[in-house]
Amino acid sequence: MESQAAEQGRVVIVGAGQAGIVVAESLRGGGYAGQIVIMCDEGVAPYHRPPLSKAWLAGELARGQLLMRSPEAFQRKGIDLRIGVKVVDINAVSRQVEMADGNTLAYDILVIATGASPRVLNLPGVKAQGVHVLRSIDDAESIADSLGFCATHDLPVVVIGGGFIGLEVASTARMKGLRVTVLEAASRLLGRVLAPVLSDWYADLHRSHGVSLMLGARPKSIDIGAEGRVQAVTLEDGSQVLAGMVVLGVGVIANDGLAKAAGLTCDAGIVVDDAGRTSYSGIYAAGDCTVRYLSDGTPLRLESVQGATEQARCVASTVLGKPREVACAPWFWSDQYDKKLQIAGLSHGANRWVVHGDMFEESFSVEHYCDDQLLAIDTINSAKEHLAARKRLEAELQNR
Ligand SMILES: Cc1cc2nc3c(=O)[nH]c(=O)nc-3n(C[C@H](O)[C@H](O)[C@H](O)COP(=O)(O)OP(=O)(O)OC[C@H]3O[C@@H](n4cnc5c(N)ncnc54)[C@H](O)[C@@H]3O)c2cc1C
């Protein structure tokens, strides 16, 4: 089945984000000669998301610089990119997808690469003007407008959630001179991924840049002022934080609705094996919409450019009849102020951490261990050490 598809037939890819584009290009690069159609519900050419909370929001990049490829590049590769087209149904039995306009398209191979959507807190007032999530270029443009509004009216920015996206927006807003409060419900920042010592370091970093950081802060409502615009956030303890705008950075939910409705196995994400196969023959999935299980049964959802890229390459290889499994150590980065964090590996299950270097200096690293086993290495401002960490972790993986 898989090698048959390598020679002929139509591959339909739903979603033109990092995963969808890499699947298409890897198929062509690997010699796939059949038709490749990518459909994306966003009305813009495929673009890079990471700069939306960083350089683009800071005004250092123009919109055009976000583009992944020029439209001609897709044409040259014979990739039929259809933007502004939403897939609303998958019929896995008759092997066709249905679009929002009622048209259908048959496929031989289907790849679901629908990404994820920002989680929205169920709070009174959450729909007020000036309350934002951040996933798309449209979201980012609305945030940029609200930052301008806050600057003009000297109003503070409130970020709910001390995860990567929230903290990157906080850092960008501070660099623009705005007053910023970050509300984090947990007792430390980035608690799911960072060592406690690095969470404390990030708290100090933000406070030293003038962010008002409130840990253990649980919002109860978003209060609406004149003309339907947000004016404050009330916390569960009754205190109020003034807000000219609010950014919700409280995680994402995998876009697995289409797959679920089509009868594919899902578990807060489309369940795939290491080669990107779903529970249904001929249907693959890659990127933020997926979940796979580690050897100890832990579900793993990566939300990263590298995770999407690696998985997409595995899907393409499998479709080309050369199944390969995710091989390299996952890695991720985050830019806040003048600090670049790079994470190699997965810190889940760590019970011991070792700091190398001086945390008061420009660069240092933190190793995550479970007993004696090295799981992950976080580096600050040291690309060289990060690359060495990846090699070290990959060597460890191969020896296990
Ligand atoms: C602000 C921001 C900053 C980030 N920073 C970093 C970073 O520093 N480092 C890092 O590694 N990662 C970062 N990420 C995460 C990274 O961008 C994602 O992990 C990556 O984009 C996932 O790619 P994807 O293709 O799985 O999903 P997406 O890029 O979300 O693409 C999915 C596409 O499918 C479309 N789609 C969904 N449903 C349908 C449908 N029914 N029909 C048609 N199209 C559909 C969506 O609209 C979307 O365009 C960041 C993300 C954001 C939002």
The ligand as an SDF file (V2000), in Angstrom:
LIG
                    3D

 53 58  0  0  0  0  0  0  0  0999 V2000
    3.3730   32.7270   18.6610 C   0  0  0  0  0  0  0  0  0  0  0  0
    4.0200   31.3950   18.5260 C   0  0  0  0  0  0  0  0  0  0  0  0
    5.3700   31.2610   18.8320 C   0  0  0  0  0  0  0  0  0  0  0  0
    5.9870   30.0220   18.7190 C   0  0  0  0  0  0  0  0  0  0  0  0
    7.3130   29.9270   19.0000 N   0  0  0  0  0  0  0  0  0  0  0  0
    7.9520   28.7440   18.8200 C   0  0  0  0  0  0  0  0  0  0  0  0
    9.3680   28.6410   19.0360 C   0  0  0  0  0  0  0  0  0  0  0  0
   10.0260   29.5910   19.4270 O   0  0  0  0  0  0  0  0  0  0  0  0
    9.9430   27.4420   18.8090 N   0  0  0  0  0  0  0  0  0  0  0  0
    9.2400   26.3480   18.3710 C   0  0  0  0  0  0  0  0  0  0  0  0
    9.8080   25.2750   18.1640 O   0  0  0  0  0  0  0  0  0  0  0  0
    7.8960   26.4200   18.1820 N   0  0  0  0  0  0  0  0  0  0  0  0
    7.2450   27.5900   18.3940 C   0  0  0  0  0  0  0  0  0  0  0  0
    5.8860   27.6690   18.1810 N   0  0  0  0  0  0  0  0  0  0  0  0
    5.1400   26.4500   17.8440 C   0  0  0  0  0  0  0  0  0  0  0  0
    5.2350   26.1310   16.3760 C   0  0  0  0  0  0  0  0  0  0  0  0
    4.9390   27.2470   15.6040 O   0  0  0  0  0  0  0  0  0  0  0  0
    4.2600   24.9840   16.0950 C   0  0  0  0  0  0  0  0  0  0  0  0
    4.6450   23.8730   16.8750 O   0  0  0  0  0  0  0  0  0  0  0  0
    4.2520   24.6020   14.6160 C   0  0  0  0  0  0  0  0  0  0  0  0
    3.8130   25.7050   13.8500 O   0  0  0  0  0  0  0  0  0  0  0  0
    3.3260   23.4220   14.3970 C   0  0  0  0  0  0  0  0  0  0  0  0
    3.1380   23.2130   13.0350 O   0  0  0  0  0  0  0  0  0  0  0  0
    1.8520   22.4420   12.4880 P   0  0  0  0  0  0  0  0  0  0  0  0
    2.0230   22.3710   11.0190 O   0  0  0  0  0  0  0  0  0  0  0  0
    1.6390   21.2070   13.2520 O   0  0  0  0  0  0  0  0  0  0  0  0
    0.6200   23.3680   12.8540 O   0  0  0  0  0  0  0  0  0  0  0  0
    0.2250   24.8230   12.3620 P   0  0  0  0  0  0  0  0  0  0  0  0
    1.4250   25.6460   12.0910 O   0  0  0  0  0  0  0  0  0  0  0  0
   -0.7610   25.3300   13.3520 O   0  0  0  0  0  0  0  0  0  0  0  0
   -0.5090   24.5770   10.9550 O   0  0  0  0  0  0  0  0  0  0  0  0
   -1.7610   23.9690   10.8500 C   0  0  0  0  0  0  0  0  0  0  0  0
   -2.5460   24.6450    9.7610 C   0  0  0  0  0  0  0  0  0  0  0  0
   -3.7020   23.8640    9.4560 O   0  0  0  0  0  0  0  0  0  0  0  0
   -4.7990   24.7180    9.2680 C   0  0  0  0  0  0  0  0  0  0  0  0
   -6.0540   23.9700    9.4460 N   0  0  0  0  0  0  0  0  0  0  0  0
   -6.5860   23.5220   10.6250 C   0  0  0  0  0  0  0  0  0  0  0  0
   -7.7560   22.8920   10.3900 N   0  0  0  0  0  0  0  0  0  0  0  0
   -7.9810   22.9300    9.0490 C   0  0  0  0  0  0  0  0  0  0  0  0
   -9.0330   22.4600    8.2180 C   0  0  0  0  0  0  0  0  0  0  0  0
  -10.0800   21.8210    8.7180 N   0  0  0  0  0  0  0  0  0  0  0  0
   -8.9400   22.6810    6.8860 N   0  0  0  0  0  0  0  0  0  0  0  0
   -7.8810   23.3290    6.3600 C   0  0  0  0  0  0  0  0  0  0  0  0
   -6.8460   23.8110    7.1240 N   0  0  0  0  0  0  0  0  0  0  0  0
   -6.9000   23.6050    8.4460 C   0  0  0  0  0  0  0  0  0  0  0  0
   -4.5640   25.7780   10.3400 C   0  0  0  0  0  0  0  0  0  0  0  0
   -5.3140   26.9520   10.1290 O   0  0  0  0  0  0  0  0  0  0  0  0
   -3.0650   26.0090   10.1730 C   0  0  0  0  0  0  0  0  0  0  0  0
   -2.8030   26.9420    9.1710 O   0  0  0  0  0  0  0  0  0  0  0  0
    5.2400   28.8930   18.3040 C   0  0  0  0  0  0  0  0  0  0  0  0
    3.8730   29.0220   18.0080 C   0  0  0  0  0  0  0  0  0  0  0  0
    3.2710   30.2550   18.1150 C   0  0  0  0  0  0  0  0  0  0  0  0
    1.8070   30.3940   17.7950 C   0  0  0  0  0  0  0  0  0  0  0  0
  1  2  1  0
  2  3  1  0
  2 52  2  0
  3  4  2  0
  4  5  1  0
  4 50  1  0
  5  6  2  0
  6  7  1  0
  6 13  1  0
  7  8  2  0
  7  9  1  0
  9 10  1  0
 10 11  2  0
 10 12  1  0
 12 13  2  0
 13 14  1  0
 14 15  1  0
 14 50  1  0
 15 16  1  0
 16 17  1  0
 16 18  1  0
 18 19  1  0
 18 20  1  0
 20 21  1  0
 20 22  1  0
 22 23  1  0
 23 24  1  0
 24 25  2  0
 24 26  1  0
 24 27  1  0
 27 28  1  0
 28 29  2  0
 28 30  1  0
 28 31  1  0
 31 32  1  0
 32 33  1  0
 33 34  1  0
 33 48  1  0
 34 35  1  0
 35 36  1  0
 35 46  1  0
 36 37  1  0
 36 45  1  0
 37 38  2  0
 38 39  1  0
 39 40  1  0
 39 45  2  0
 40 41  1  0
 40 42  2  0
 42 43  1  0
 43 44  2  0
 44 45  1  0
 46 47  1  0
 46 48  1  0
 48 49  1  0
 50 51  2  0
 51 52  1  0
 52 53  1  0
M  END
$$$$
